[in-house]
Amino acid sequence: MEPLLIVVYVLAGAIAGTLAGLVGVGGGILYVPVLVYSLNGRFGLEGTAQVAVSTSLAVIIFSLSASAYTHYKAGNIELKPLPGLITGGVIGSVSASLGLGAVDADQFKMLLALFELLVAFQLLRGAHSNRVSARPPGLAVFVGIGLSGGLFSSFFGVGGGLVVMPLMHFFAGYKINKAVGSASVYMILVAIVGLFSHTVQLEPTADFPGLWHHIYLPSFLALLPTALVFNRVGALWVNRVRPERIKQGVGLLLLSLAALNGYVGLQALG
């Protein structure tokens, strides 16, 4: 592996790992494009996308486990929402993998852009509010939140934590640190389901040294060390960074994604 590529992987693992621990996202939003670029079509156009997504999900499973443990030790994980979140996440992941193949991806990106804009606006508008709901939400709310994250994760091959964290805060009334910790546990399961779904549904990629079940081991091993370390760093920071800063950062990130998805969708529709 080229030295420059190793540096890129180390930096990607550090940046995505910190975000994952601090915000409760998986990191696939950075891993997938870096992997697609670095693999450079060596498995064919479709095969490269399969390998990038599967390798990203494998990194997420291991790296988020480190941050989830740190969140658990810090008291940031709420157990009550997890059954509903997990149930909704599994339904969303399976539904997306089975039913969204017929949906026009560019039109869906336009809808996603609108959703991201709404969530980003709410995060930025309510950045200085960290209220907790006086009445805990019911199971249906958590299932709905998990469902949203599962659909997002499976359709786009990245983690649904960017959806689950703000929804846990605004619709379930959890403080930011609790929303982040619970989203990180949720993301581990969604990543496992997503990786299993890719493994059993996709055609095997052409035999290639270092490739195992759509996971490219050299890239996986290059990304994982810094992802593990900085997932824990981000999780340690979450109780020290002011909640409004976290919300503002996620809001700006979602605005960027909304602009990108909206641009791609408009270009295709035009």
MIDRENNU-563571 format. One line per field, with one value per residue: residue number from 0; residue in three letters; chain; x, y, z of N, C-alpha, C in turn. Coordinates in nm, 3 decimals, padded with zeros to 5 digits. Layout:
REM residues N
num	(NUM:...)
residuo	(ala:...)
cadena	(A:...)
n_east	(X:...)
n_north	(Y:...)
n_up	(Z:...)
ca_east	(X:...)
ca_north	(Y:...)
ca_up	(Z:...)
c_east	(X:...)
c_north	(Y:...)
c_up	(Z:...)
This chain:
REM residues 270
num	(0:1:2:3:4:5:6:7:8:9:10:11:12:13:14:15:16:17:18:19:20:21:22:23:24:25:26:27:28:29:30:31:32:33:34:35:36:37:38:39:40:41:42:43:44:45:46:47:48:49:50:51:52:53:54:55:56:57:58:59:60:61:62:63:64:65:66:67:68:69:70:71:72:73:74:75:76:77:78:79:80:81:82:83:84:85:86:87:88:89:90:91:92:93:94:95:96:97:98:99:100:101:102:103:104:105:106:107:108:109:110:111:112:113:114:115:116:117:118:119:120:121:122:123:124:125:126:127:128:129:130:131:132:133:134:135:136:137:138:139:140:141:142:143:144:145:146:147:148:149:150:151:152:153:154:155:156:157:158:159:160:161:162:163:164:165:166:167:168:169:170:171:172:173:174:175:176:177:178:179:180:181:182:183:184:185:186:187:188:189:190:191:192:193:194:195:196:197:198:199:200:201:202:203:204:205:206:207:208:209:210:211:212:213:214:215:216:217:218:219:220:221:222:223:224:225:226:227:228:229:230:231:232:233:234:235:236:237:238:239:240:241:242:243:244:245:246:247:248:249:250:251:252:253:254:255:256:257:258:259:260:261:262:263:264:265:266:267:268:269)
residuo	(met:glu:pro:leu:leu:ile:val:val:tyr:val:leu:ala:gly:ala:ile:ala:gly:thr:leu:ala:gly:leu:val:gly:val:gly:gly:gly:ile:leu:tyr:val:pro:val:leu:val:tyr:ser:leu:asn:gly:arg:phe:gly:leu:glu:gly:thr:ala:gln:val:ala:val:ser:thr:ser:leu:ala:val:ile:ile:phe:ser:leu:ser:ala:ser:ala:tyr:thr:his:tyr:lys:ala:gly:asn:ile:glu:leu:lys:pro:leu:pro:gly:leu:ile:thr:gly:gly:val:ile:gly:ser:val:ser:ala:ser:leu:gly:leu:gly:ala:val:asp:ala:asp:gln:phe:lys:met:leu:leu:ala:leu:phe:glu:leu:leu:val:ala:phe:gln:leu:leu:arg:gly:ala:his:ser:asn:arg:val:ser:ala:arg:pro:pro:gly:leu:ala:val:phe:val:gly:ile:gly:leu:ser:gly:gly:leu:phe:ser:ser:phe:phe:gly:val:gly:gly:gly:leu:val:val:met:pro:leu:met:his:phe:phe:ala:gly:tyr:lys:ile:asn:lys:ala:val:gly:ser:ala:ser:val:tyr:met:ile:leu:val:ala:ile:val:gly:leu:phe:ser:his:thr:val:gln:leu:glu:pro:thr:ala:asp:phe:pro:gly:leu:trp:his:his:ile:tyr:leu:pro:ser:phe:leu:ala:leu:leu:pro:thr:ala:leu:val:phe:asn:arg:val:gly:ala:leu:trp:val:asn:arg:val:arg:pro:glu:arg:ile:lys:gln:gly:val:gly:leu:leu:leu:leu:ser:leu:ala:ala:leu:asn:gly:tyr:val:gly:leu:gln:ala:leu:gly)
cadena	(A:A:A:A:A:A:A:A:A:A:A:A:A:A:A:A:A:A:A:A:A:A:A:A:A:A:A:A:A:A:A:A:A:A:A:A:A:A:A:A:A:A:A:A:A:A:A:A:A:A:A:A:A:A:A:A:A:A:A:A:A:A:A:A:A:A:A:A:A:A:A:A:A:A:A:A:A:A:A:A:A:A:A:A:A:A:A:A:A:A:A:A:A:A:A:A:A:A:A:A:A:A:A:A:A:A:A:A:A:A:A:A:A:A:A:A:A:A:A:A:A:A:A:A:A:A:A:A:A:A:A:A:A:A:A:A:A:A:A:A:A:A:A:A:A:A:A:A:A:A:A:A:A:A:A:A:A:A:A:A:A:A:A:A:A:A:A:A:A:A:A:A:A:A:A:A:A:A:A:A:A:A:A:A:A:A:A:A:A:A:A:A:A:A:A:A:A:A:A:A:A:A:A:A:A:A:A:A:A:A:A:A:A:A:A:A:A:A:A:A:A:A:A:A:A:A:A:A:A:A:A:A:A:A:A:A:A:A:A:A:A:A:A:A:A:A:A:A:A:A:A:A:A:A:A:A:A:A:A:A:A:A:A:A:A:A:A:A:A:A)
n_east	(00.085:00.053:00.251:00.131:-00.139:-00.175:-00.142:-00.369:-00.572:-00.516:-00.568:-00.838:-00.952:-00.898:-01.041:-01.309:-01.347:-01.334:-01.559:-01.754:-01.745:-01.806:-02.046:-02.208:-02.237:-02.174:-01.949:-01.926:-01.994:-01.767:-01.580:-01.676:-01.661:-01.379:-01.281:-01.392:-01.257:-00.988:-00.979:-01.033:-01.185:-01.093:-01.226:-01.417:-01.692:-01.944:-01.867:-01.664:-01.809:-01.961:-01.758:-01.648:-01.862:-01.911:-01.660:-01.644:-01.863:-01.769:-01.548:-01.686:-01.839:-01.646:-01.503:-01.697:-01.773:-01.580:-01.622:-01.884:-01.854:-01.707:-01.896:-02.084:-01.949:-01.937:-02.197:-02.372:-02.550:-02.876:-03.089:-03.361:-03.467:-03.351:-03.464:-03.686:-03.557:-03.379:-03.557:-03.700:-03.480:-03.392:-03.619:-03.626:-03.376:-03.397:-03.627:-03.539:-03.332:-03.474:-03.694:-03.637:-03.497:-03.631:-03.688:-03.635:-03.316:-03.215:-03.440:-03.508:-03.291:-03.346:-03.567:-03.442:-03.261:-03.435:-03.532:-03.293:-03.238:-03.450:-03.395:-03.139:-03.198:-03.360:-03.176:-02.984:-03.144:-03.235:-03.004:-02.916:-03.080:-03.138:-03.334:-03.523:-03.768:-04.061:-04.237:-04.176:-04.128:-04.328:-04.303:-04.356:-04.252:-03.973:-03.942:-04.013:-03.805:-03.582:-03.653:-03.635:-03.358:-03.261:-03.359:-03.224:-02.958:-02.932:-03.007:-02.822:-02.581:-02.437:-02.391:-02.679:-02.672:-02.661:-02.922:-03.059:-02.949:-03.019:-03.301:-03.353:-03.293:-03.471:-03.732:-03.758:-03.664:-03.416:-03.109:-02.817:-02.575:-02.676:-02.834:-02.636:-02.479:-02.669:-02.733:-02.493:-02.477:-02.702:-02.613:-02.414:-02.556:-02.713:-02.514:-02.412:-02.637:-02.662:-02.414:-02.438:-02.661:-02.556:-02.368:-02.516:-02.691:-02.564:-02.390:-02.095:-01.786:-01.528:-01.255:-00.989:-00.672:-00.659:-00.926:-01.223:-01.532:-01.652:-01.516:-01.234:-00.942:-00.677:-00.742:-00.929:-00.770:-00.595:-00.756:-00.875:-00.711:-00.666:-00.931:-01.041:-00.899:-00.964:-01.242:-01.287:-01.168:-01.339:-01.575:-01.501:-01.486:-01.747:-01.890:-01.763:-01.764:-01.961:-02.313:-02.449:-02.251:-02.203:-02.452:-02.460:-02.243:-02.325:-02.555:-02.449:-02.302:-02.510:-02.641:-02.451:-02.458:-02.723:-02.715:-02.541:-02.681:-02.917:-02.818:-02.717:-02.956:-03.109:-02.950:-02.975:-03.251:-03.277)
n_north	(-00.119:00.223:00.485:00.745:00.682:00.537:00.742:00.895:00.715:00.694:00.957:00.977:00.780:00.898:01.146:01.068:00.887:01.050:01.213:01.013:00.920:01.157:01.251:01.036:00.914:00.680:00.708:00.632:00.815:00.948:00.740:00.584:00.748:00.794:00.532:00.452:00.626:00.553:00.283:00.300:00.190:-00.070:-00.307:-00.303:-00.088:-00.123:-00.324:-00.198:-00.008:-00.184:-00.309:-00.087:00.003:-00.227:-00.262:-00.022:-00.052:-00.268:-00.154:00.036:-00.124:-00.236:-00.008:00.165:00.015:00.062:00.334:00.314:00.166:00.347:00.553:00.415:00.376:00.639:00.693:00.763:00.616:00.523:00.265:00.214:00.320:00.147:-00.117:-00.034:00.136:-00.045:-00.236:-00.076:00.000:-00.242:-00.313:-00.090:-00.115:-00.365:-00.320:-00.113:-00.238:-00.432:-00.306:-00.049:-00.058:-00.011:00.254:00.577:00.693:00.955:01.119:01.039:01.141:01.410:01.428:01.342:01.552:01.762:01.665:01.660:01.933:02.027:01.898:02.003:02.278:02.274:02.185:02.394:02.611:02.541:02.529:02.631:02.522:02.268:02.099:01.857:01.615:01.618:01.413:01.087:00.948:00.707:00.358:00.354:00.594:00.559:00.339:00.458:00.647:00.477:00.342:00.546:00.599:00.346:00.319:00.532:00.450:00.197:00.258:00.447:00.343:00.435:00.533:00.564:00.738:01.016:01.080:00.958:01.065:01.356:01.326:01.176:01.368:01.587:01.478:01.276:01.395:01.371:01.462:01.594:01.443:01.196:01.127:01.097:00.885:00.672:00.658:00.565:00.298:00.196:00.231:00.037:-00.205:-00.156:-00.137:-00.399:-00.543:-00.424:-00.498:-00.778:-00.799:-00.701:-00.900:-01.138:-01.077:-00.962:-01.031:-01.233:-01.058:-01.034:-01.264:-01.155:-01.062:-01.026:-00.969:-01.032:-01.161:-00.926:-00.737:-00.540:-00.624:-00.497:-00.218:-00.207:-00.277:-00.063:00.158:00.101:00.120:00.404:00.483:00.335:00.442:00.720:00.717:00.662:00.886:01.091:01.011:01.055:01.328:01.416:01.481:01.706:01.901:02.178:02.137:02.293:02.344:02.095:02.046:02.258:02.191:01.942:02.031:02.207:02.022:01.861:02.051:02.084:01.827:01.825:02.025:01.903:01.662:01.778:01.921:01.713:01.574:01.774:01.816:01.570:01.561:01.777)
n_up	(00.000:-00.084:00.065:00.085:00.070:00.303:00.489:00.426:00.504:00.779:00.865:00.789:00.956:01.204:01.196:01.131:01.338:01.569:01.526:01.533:01.800:01.935:01.833:01.779:01.534:01.262:01.093:00.837:00.646:00.581:00.550:00.330:00.081:00.085:00.064:-00.181:-00.353:-00.303:-00.371:-00.636:-00.853:-00.887:-00.850:-01.039:-01.132:-00.991:-00.813:-00.665:-00.517:-00.357:-00.208:-00.078:00.086:00.246:00.371:00.511:00.690:00.841:00.973:01.125:01.302:01.477:01.568:01.678:01.894:02.084:02.149:02.242:02.475:02.627:02.648:02.797:03.040:03.118:03.176:02.973:02.822:02.759:02.847:02.809:02.554:02.368:02.284:02.122:01.936:01.815:01.709:01.521:01.367:01.250:01.098:00.926:00.794:00.663:00.507:00.342:00.199:00.062:-00.058:-00.163:-00.394:-00.628:-00.619:-00.747:-00.725:-00.739:-00.711:-00.456:-00.317:-00.331:-00.162:00.070:00.104:00.170:00.413:00.562:00.565:00.726:00.972:01.023:01.043:01.271:01.462:01.461:01.524:01.776:01.925:02.170:02.351:02.582:02.673:02.861:02.810:03.004:03.017:02.949:02.622:02.436:02.326:02.052:01.952:01.974:01.805:01.563:01.538:01.521:01.287:01.093:01.101:01.021:00.756:00.631:00.672:00.536:00.272:00.181:00.256:00.473:00.818:01.036:01.244:01.226:01.186:01.398:01.639:01.651:01.641:01.869:02.054:02.002:01.962:02.148:02.371:02.503:02.666:02.499:02.540:02.628:02.409:02.214:02.319:02.327:02.056:01.953:02.040:01.910:01.645:01.619:01.604:01.373:01.182:01.188:01.096:00.843:00.723:00.721:00.554:00.310:00.266:00.226:00.019:-00.203:-00.508:-00.520:-00.524:-00.772:-00.735:-00.534:-00.405:-00.056:-00.022:00.151:00.187:00.067:00.211:00.212:00.329:00.364:00.354:00.561:00.786:00.783:00.836:01.082:01.333:01.407:01.401:01.612:01.834:01.822:01.827:02.092:02.206:02.111:02.243:02.507:02.507:02.485:02.715:02.790:02.598:02.513:02.481:02.288:02.101:01.988:01.867:01.685:01.522:01.410:01.283:01.086:00.938:00.839:00.682:00.480:00.367:00.280:00.084:-00.100:-00.169:-00.269:-00.488:-00.652:-00.702:-00.837:-01.063:-01.192:-01.236:-01.400)
ca_east	(00.000:00.133:00.260:00.032:-00.269:-00.177:-00.165:-00.510:-00.652:-00.494:-00.641:-00.982:-00.989:-00.894:-01.150:-01.438:-01.355:-01.367:-01.699:-01.838:-01.755:-01.858:-02.180:-02.287:-02.252:-02.087:-01.827:-01.931:-02.011:-01.632:-01.511:-01.719:-01.596:-01.234:-01.258:-01.421:-01.147:-00.862:-00.988:-01.016:-01.248:-01.019:-01.319:-01.527:-01.769:-02.039:-01.794:-01.593:-01.908:-01.993:-01.643:-01.635:-01.967:-01.889:-01.540:-01.682:-01.948:-01.685:-01.473:-01.782:-01.877:-01.539:-01.463:-01.804:-01.779:-01.491:-01.687:-02.003:-01.808:-01.671:-02.023:-02.146:-01.876:-01.969:-02.339:-02.441:-02.635:-03.007:-03.130:-03.503:-03.500:-03.281:-03.549:-03.761:-03.463:-03.327:-03.667:-03.720:-03.361:-03.393:-03.727:-03.584:-03.265:-03.447:-03.719:-03.460:-03.257:-03.566:-03.797:-03.599:-03.424:-03.711:-03.705:-03.538:-03.221:-03.199:-03.559:-03.499:-03.193:-03.413:-03.645:-03.347:-03.208:-03.536:-03.532:-03.170:-03.254:-03.539:-03.324:-03.031:-03.260:-03.404:-03.056:-02.923:-03.239:-03.245:-02.870:-02.895:-03.180:-03.105:-03.445:-03.558:-03.913:-04.112:-04.309:-04.097:-04.204:-04.361:-04.227:-04.377:-04.160:-03.840:-03.946:-04.011:-03.670:-03.497:-03.692:-03.576:-03.215:-03.237:-03.381:-03.113:-02.834:-02.928:-03.019:-02.703:-02.459:-02.366:-02.460:-02.799:-02.659:-02.692:-03.066:-03.106:-02.907:-03.106:-03.439:-03.356:-03.289:-03.587:-03.861:-03.763:-03.633:-03.294:-02.996:-02.730:-02.481:-02.753:-02.873:-02.516:-02.444:-02.769:-02.719:-02.374:-02.514:-02.793:-02.538:-02.342:-02.648:-02.751:-02.399:-02.407:-02.746:-02.627:-02.306:-02.495:-02.747:-02.470:-02.299:-02.604:-02.770:-02.484:-02.311:-01.955:-01.697:-01.422:-01.149:-00.884:-00.593:-00.696:-01.071:-01.293:-01.674:-01.668:-01.434:-01.096:-00.870:-00.574:-00.805:-00.990:-00.665:-00.534:-00.850:-00.925:-00.639:-00.698:-01.075:-01.063:-00.845:-01.033:-01.379:-01.282:-01.139:-01.463:-01.669:-01.456:-01.508:-01.887:-01.937:-01.684:-01.799:-02.094:-02.412:-02.483:-02.146:-02.228:-02.568:-02.422:-02.156:-02.407:-02.643:-02.372:-02.272:-02.633:-02.662:-02.361:-02.511:-02.846:-02.674:-02.485:-02.789:-03.006:-02.749:-02.714:-03.091:-03.149:-02.874:-03.034:-03.387:-03.265)
ca_north	(00.000:00.343:00.565:00.853:00.623:00.505:00.870:00.929:00.625:00.732:01.082:00.947:00.711:00.993:01.244:01.000:00.828:01.156:01.248:00.902:00.921:01.285:01.280:00.914:00.868:00.567:00.746:00.588:00.931:00.979:00.619:00.535:00.819:00.770:00.397:00.451:00.696:00.480:00.157:00.346:00.104:-00.194:-00.420:-00.264:00.024:-00.171:-00.398:-00.105:00.046:-00.291:-00.328:00.033:00.004:-00.338:-00.233:00.085:-00.107:-00.351:-00.061:00.098:-00.220:-00.248:00.120:00.218:-00.062:00.130:00.455:00.276:00.127:00.471:00.619:00.336:00.407:00.778:00.703:00.832:00.524:00.492:00.131:00.208:00.338:00.056:-00.215:00.031:00.182:-00.162:-00.292:00.013:-00.003:-00.367:-00.301:00.007:-00.169:-00.471:-00.259:-00.038:-00.329:-00.510:-00.229:00.078:-00.075:00.042:00.398:00.658:00.740:01.100:01.177:01.013:01.233:01.538:01.416:01.337:01.687:01.839:01.615:01.707:02.076:02.045:01.858:02.100:02.402:02.254:02.178:02.527:02.701:02.503:02.496:02.673:02.458:02.129:02.059:01.716:01.598:01.581:01.286:01.001:00.901:00.566:00.268:00.389:00.704:00.503:00.257:00.551:00.703:00.370:00.316:00.653:00.574:00.224:00.350:00.617:00.373:00.094:00.312:00.522:00.273:00.504:00.520:00.643:00.817:01.157:01.094:00.912:01.155:01.473:01.286:01.139:01.492:01.675:01.410:01.194:01.482:01.335:01.553:01.560:01.335:01.072:01.095:01.050:00.752:00.574:00.644:00.485:00.157:00.168:00.224:-00.090:-00.308:-00.125:-00.171:-00.545:-00.584:-00.379:-00.580:-00.910:-00.785:-00.692:-01.027:-01.244:-01.039:-00.920:-01.132:-01.226:-00.980:-01.116:-01.302:-01.053:-01.078:-00.937:-00.948:-01.134:-01.127:-00.785:-00.650:-00.535:-00.628:-00.393:-00.090:-00.225:-00.274:00.070:00.253:00.064:00.165:00.542:00.490:00.285:00.537:00.849:00.696:00.674:01.027:01.166:00.977:01.121:01.472:01.453:01.543:01.827:02.000:02.234:02.075:02.377:02.331:01.969:02.065:02.347:02.116:01.846:02.109:02.252:01.903:01.824:02.152:02.050:01.707:01.864:02.097:01.805:01.576:01.859:01.952:01.590:01.548:01.873:01.791:01.455:01.594:01.876)
ca_up	(00.000:-00.098:00.190:00.086:00.096:00.445:00.558:00.405:00.589:00.919:00.888:00.781:01.079:01.317:01.184:01.142:01.471:01.664:01.504:01.577:01.945:01.984:01.782:01.773:01.396:01.236:01.026:00.697:00.558:00.536:00.507:00.199:-00.030:00.088:00.014:-00.326:-00.419:-00.290:-00.445:-00.774:-00.954:-00.913:-00.849:-01.127:-01.076:-00.891:-00.711:-00.578:-00.423:-00.263:-00.119:00.004:00.188:00.339:00.450:00.602:00.796:00.928:01.059:01.217:01.406:01.577:01.626:01.764:02.018:02.178:02.200:02.318:02.609:02.697:02.681:02.905:03.164:03.154:03.207:02.862:02.746:02.816:02.801:02.775:02.413:02.277:02.215:02.014:01.833:01.743:01.628:01.407:01.282:01.171:00.998:00.826:00.716:00.574:00.411:00.245:00.112:-00.021:-00.127:-00.220:-00.519:-00.738:-00.602:-00.819:-00.625:-00.744:-00.649:-00.313:-00.262:-00.314:-00.038:00.180:00.122:00.244:00.550:00.625:00.590:00.840:01.093:01.044:01.090:01.409:01.546:01.471:01.592:01.917:01.973:02.308:02.437:02.613:02.758:02.872:02.814:03.136:03.002:02.860:02.507:02.432:02.240:01.911:01.916:01.955:01.683:01.450:01.527:01.470:01.148:01.011:01.092:00.943:00.614:00.588:00.674:00.433:00.136:00.141:00.293:00.581:00.944:01.059:01.366:01.198:01.197:01.529:01.748:01.668:01.669:02.011:02.133:01.985:01.972:02.268:02.482:02.574:02.658:02.388:02.571:02.633:02.271:02.144:02.370:02.282:01.910:01.922:02.056:01.798:01.521:01.612:01.555:01.235:01.099:01.178:01.006:00.708:00.669:00.693:00.436:00.193:00.246:00.177:-00.097:-00.317:-00.577:-00.479:-00.608:-00.830:-00.641:-00.532:-00.282:00.054:-00.018:00.229:00.200:00.027:00.297:00.166:00.457:00.381:00.388:00.693:00.887:00.783:00.895:01.214:01.455:01.448:01.426:01.748:01.932:01.821:01.873:02.239:02.234:02.091:02.349:02.630:02.493:02.472:02.839:02.815:02.497:02.536:02.393:02.173:02.000:01.919:01.780:01.575:01.431:01.335:01.196:00.970:00.857:00.768:00.578:00.370:00.300:00.211:-00.037:-00.194:-00.219:-00.350:-00.615:-00.734:-00.746:-00.937:-01.186:-01.258:-01.282:-01.508)
c_east	(00.088:00.134:00.156:-00.106:-00.282:-00.205:-00.311:-00.599:-00.638:-00.573:-00.792:-01.030:-00.994:-01.013:-01.286:-01.456:-01.393:-01.514:-01.792:-01.855:-01.824:-02.004:-02.268:-02.313:-02.154:-01.953:-01.825:-01.943:-01.875:-01.560:-01.546:-01.654:-01.444:-01.202:-01.283:-01.307:-01.020:-00.864:-00.989:-01.067:-01.181:-01.107:-01.433:-01.611:-01.861:-01.968:-01.720:-01.688:-01.944:-01.881:-01.628:-01.736:-01.943:-01.768:-01.569:-01.764:-01.867:-01.603:-01.565:-01.816:-01.772:-01.510:-01.571:-01.819:-01.692:-01.559:-01.811:-01.966:-01.773:-01.796:-02.093:-02.081:-01.909:-02.116:-02.421:-02.537:-02.763:-03.055:-03.275:-03.532:-03.449:-03.371:-03.628:-03.671:-03.415:-03.434:-03.690:-03.603:-03.356:-03.499:-03.685:-03.474:-03.313:-03.539:-03.643:-03.390:-03.349:-03.655:-03.755:-03.519:-03.497:-03.731:-03.597:-03.445:-03.209:-03.320:-03.555:-03.399:-03.253:-03.496:-03.553:-03.289:-03.306:-03.540:-03.409:-03.177:-03.340:-03.468:-03.214:-03.087:-03.301:-03.285:-02.996:-03.013:-03.245:-03.112:-02.851:-03.001:-03.139:-03.210:-03.466:-03.709:-03.957:-04.183:-04.233:-04.183:-04.228:-04.277:-04.237:-04.283:-04.021:-03.834:-03.939:-03.873:-03.574:-03.525:-03.630:-03.426:-03.181:-03.255:-03.265:-02.985:-02.827:-02.931:-02.890:-02.572:-02.376:-02.450:-02.581:-02.791:-02.688:-02.841:-03.111:-03.070:-02.997:-03.251:-03.454:-03.360:-03.420:-03.721:-03.872:-03.720:-03.508:-03.188:-02.899:-02.637:-02.552:-02.796:-02.755:-02.480:-02.539:-02.760:-02.599:-02.401:-02.605:-02.715:-02.459:-02.433:-02.686:-02.637:-02.387:-02.513:-02.713:-02.519:-02.355:-02.581:-02.665:-02.405:-02.389:-02.677:-02.687:-02.409:-02.165:-01.872:-01.585:-01.312:-01.033:-00.806:-00.634:-00.845:-01.137:-01.437:-01.700:-01.591:-01.290:-01.007:-00.758:-00.632:-00.866:-00.885:-00.595:-00.625:-00.876:-00.846:-00.675:-00.847:-01.106:-01.019:-00.930:-01.183:-01.385:-01.255:-01.266:-01.565:-01.631:-01.485:-01.655:-01.943:-01.863:-01.715:-01.940:-02.195:-02.445:-02.379:-02.165:-02.344:-02.537:-02.336:-02.234:-02.499:-02.572:-02.335:-02.394:-02.668:-02.576:-02.412:-02.638:-02.814:-02.622:-02.594:-02.887:-02.946:-02.750:-02.854:-03.139:-03.078:-02.935:-03.173:-03.383:-03.217)
c_north	(00.125:00.425:00.676:00.800:00.585:00.631:00.911:00.844:00.663:00.858:01.058:00.877:00.804:01.089:01.178:00.938:00.931:01.196:01.139:00.902:01.044:01.305:01.155:00.864:00.753:00.605:00.709:00.703:00.981:00.856:00.580:00.614:00.800:00.633:00.389:00.515:00.612:00.348:00.180:00.247:-00.028:-00.318:-00.399:-00.160:-00.022:-00.243:-00.309:-00.044:-00.057:-00.306:-00.208:00.034:-00.106:-00.313:-00.124:00.032:-00.193:-00.264:-00.002:00.004:-00.226:-00.115:00.177:00.140:00.004:00.254:00.421:00.235:00.250:00.547:00.547:00.369:00.549:00.798:00.770:00.742:00.497:00.358:00.128:00.225:00.227:-00.050:-00.154:00.077:00.064:-00.224:-00.207:00.009:-00.126:-00.360:-00.205:-00.046:-00.272:-00.412:-00.185:-00.131:-00.406:-00.422:-00.103:00.066:-00.015:00.193:00.471:00.725:00.892:01.171:01.157:01.107:01.372:01.537:01.414:01.475:01.773:01.797:01.666:01.857:02.102:02.012:01.959:02.231:02.390:02.250:02.317:02.623:02.670:02.470:02.528:02.617:02.312:02.072:01.908:01.705:01.552:01.447:01.198:00.950:00.751:00.488:00.309:00.499:00.649:00.414:00.346:00.613:00.600:00.338:00.419:00.631:00.453:00.245:00.431:00.536:00.276:00.152:00.377:00.458:00.343:00.492:00.609:00.729:00.964:01.184:01.066:01.011:01.277:01.436:01.243:01.263:01.569:01.604:01.322:01.272:01.448:01.443:01.502:01.443:01.200:01.029:01.039:00.909:00.645:00.551:00.559:00.336:00.112:00.146:00.094:-00.198:-00.283:-00.162:-00.322:-00.596:-00.546:-00.464:-00.720:-00.906:-00.778:-00.827:-01.131:-01.207:-01.007:-01.038:-01.120:-01.142:-01.070:-01.142:-01.203:-01.070:-00.976:-00.914:-01.064:-01.089:-00.978:-00.688:-00.655:-00.517:-00.525:-00.257:-00.095:-00.210:-00.138:00.172:00.227:00.123:00.307:00.559:00.444:00.388:00.663:00.836:00.716:00.819:01.112:01.139:01.041:01.270:01.511:01.518:01.672:01.939:02.050:02.177:02.159:02.368:02.203:01.985:02.154:02.274:02.017:01.918:02.156:02.136:01.859:01.924:02.123:01.929:01.740:01.936:02.000:01.718:01.653:01.891:01.831:01.561:01.644:01.852:01.675:01.486:01.693:01.815)
c_up	(00.000:00.032:00.198:00.121:00.243:00.527:00.547:00.495:00.737:00.954:00.885:00.907:01.197:01.313:01.205:01.280:01.577:01.651:01.556:01.728:02.000:01.948:01.774:01.633:01.372:01.177:00.879:00.599:00.509:00.483:00.364:00.084:-00.033:00.030:-00.136:-00.403:-00.418:-00.365:-00.596:-00.879:-00.977:-00.909:-00.949:-01.057:-00.964:-00.778:-00.615:-00.475:-00.317:-00.159:-00.026:00.118:00.292:00.429:00.553:00.719:00.893:01.023:01.165:01.332:01.517:01.646:01.718:01.894:02.125:02.236:02.281:02.461:02.691:02.738:02.797:03.039:03.212:03.188:03.099:02.784:02.824:02.759:02.752:02.625:02.322:02.212:02.100:01.902:01.748:01.655:01.503:01.312:01.194:01.062:00.887:00.737:00.616:00.468:00.302:00.148:00.019:-00.110:-00.198:-00.349:-00.637:-00.729:-00.678:-00.718:-00.622:-00.684:-00.498:-00.247:-00.244:-00.185:00.083:00.209:00.200:00.391:00.626:00.656:00.713:00.971:01.126:01.099:01.236:01.504:01.568:01.548:01.742:01.979:02.121:02.403:02.458:02.707:02.756:02.886:02.953:03.132:02.903:02.744:02.512:02.332:02.094:01.864:01.888:01.831:01.559:01.427:01.469:01.325:01.054:00.992:01.009:00.795:00.558:00.572:00.557:00.292:00.090:00.185:00.398:00.708:00.957:01.183:01.347:01.204:01.340:01.640:01.760:01.698:01.815:02.099:02.125:02.006:02.095:02.391:02.561:02.560:02.552:02.421:02.578:02.492:02.193:02.189:02.323:02.132:01.874:01.936:01.942:01.669:01.508:01.553:01.409:01.140:01.081:01.081:00.862:00.645:00.634:00.568:00.308:00.162:00.182:00.048:-00.221:-00.378:-00.533:-00.577:-00.658:-00.728:-00.650:-00.403:-00.177:00.068:00.055:00.251:00.176:00.114:00.246:00.289:00.469:00.418:00.528:00.804:00.894:00.852:01.043:01.332:01.499:01.474:01.569:01.853:01.939:01.845:02.024:02.280:02.222:02.200:02.482:02.627:02.509:02.598:02.872:02.715:02.523:02.436:02.270:02.063:01.920:01.821:01.660:01.473:01.346:01.239:01.071:00.879:00.776:00.659:00.456:00.293:00.222:00.081:-00.143:-00.254:-00.308:-00.485:-00.707:-00.789:-00.853:-01.069:-01.262:-01.315:-01.398:-01.636)
